[in-house]
Amino acid sequence: MSLTLSSAAFAPGGSIPPVHTCDGSDASPPLSWSGIPPGTRSLALVVDDPDAPDPAAPQRVWVHWVLYNIPPEAAGLPQGVGSDNLPSGTREGKNDWKRTGYGGPCPPIGRHRYFHKLYALDIVLPDLNHPAKRDLEQAIEGHVLERAELIGLYRRP
């Protein structure tokens, strides 16, 4: 069985409901996973948007959420999860709003793609002191056993 990532809120390639965006309550979507490979010691999650600011002329990848050291026993994350109710041991990185936690889709123009990327790692990382996505990616290099991806779409009304 391979690592899979899904959400009860939207289908792969489907529209992310407004409740999970800046147009709603900005609550993180519920996420679930299965197929954790043997030898997994922790999981990492990154949510980003490669279409910023305009999908017709993207200039950067906007990071919405960074988590690491998620215990492999966790089967997912509930909707609206925050710092106070993350699985025990989970650490947070900084998003591109320069804060920890989830920041939902809020595209200025067009329909954007939101990549939810889950990594099964063969290590538990040390405290990286709220790393940016690039710092987390450097820390996990050479330690990824398997990766799963879920893409959701959003266009502001």
C-alpha positions, 0 to 999 in steps of 0.5 A, a space after each residue: 500500500 502506498 501513502 495516500 492523502 485525502 480530505 473529506 472537504 474536497 476531492 482531488 482536483 476539486 474546489 476547496 470550500 470557502 470555509 477553508 479560505 479567507 472568504 470563510 472562517 479560514 479553518 484548515 481542511 480535515 486531512 486524513 492519510 493512510 499507507 504509512 510506510 514501514 520505518 516511518 518515524 515522523 510526518 511533515 506537511 506543507 501546503 503551498 500555492 505555485 500560482 501566486 500571484 496570478 496563475 496566468 503569470 506566476 511569480 512565486 510559490 506562496 506557503 500556507 502551512 508548514 508542520 513537521 514531527 507529526 507522529 506516524 500514529 496520527 491518522 490525520 488532522 481535524 478541520 480547524 486544527 490549531 496549535 493547541 490541538 495538533 497531535 502530540 509532538 507536532 511542531 509548526 513552521 512559518 507560512 508566508 504571512 510570517 506566522 505559524 498555523 494554517 492560512 487559507 487560500 486568498 488568491 488575488 486573481 484567478 483560480 489557484 492550485 493548492 498543493 497539500 504535500 505529506 512526507 513520510 520521514 525516517 527521522 524525527 527532526 530536531 526543533 527547527 525553531 519555526 522553519 520556513 518551507 525551504 528550511 524544512 525541505 533542506 532538513 528532510 532531504 535524504 530522509 523522505 521514505 514516501 510522499 503523497 499529494 492532494 491538490 485543491 482549487 480555489 477562485 475567490 467569488 
